Amino acid sequence: MKKNLIRWLPLLVIVILIGGAWTSGLMEQLSLESLKAQRGQLLDFVAAHPVLSVTAFMGLYITAVALSLPVATVLTLLGGFLFGRWLGTAIIVLGATAGASLL
């Protein structure tokens, strides 16, 4: 019995994290409309804190890919918008690879 519970524990953790993302309102915050409304604040934050912005965005992208959250398109567009074509592409590719490697 205990062995079966340990076997299903990773799946249970993933389901809880996905449920938490949905119920916390994270999915609404990552919509194109919401990001468009916060455009200026996001650009100001990236300009003021470039290293923190890259690190936080990559962490968010890794989490979204690892949990298979349906926000990859929005995050990809946001990465290009916030960091430019080349840096945004590098961050997204690294984040997607790391997120896929977690599973």
Secondary structure by P-SEA (a helix, b strand, c coil): caaaaaaaaaaaaaaaaaaaaaaacccccccaaaaaaaaaaaaaaaaacaaaaaaaaaaaaaaaaaaccccaaaaaaaaaaacccaaaaaaaaaaaaaaaaac
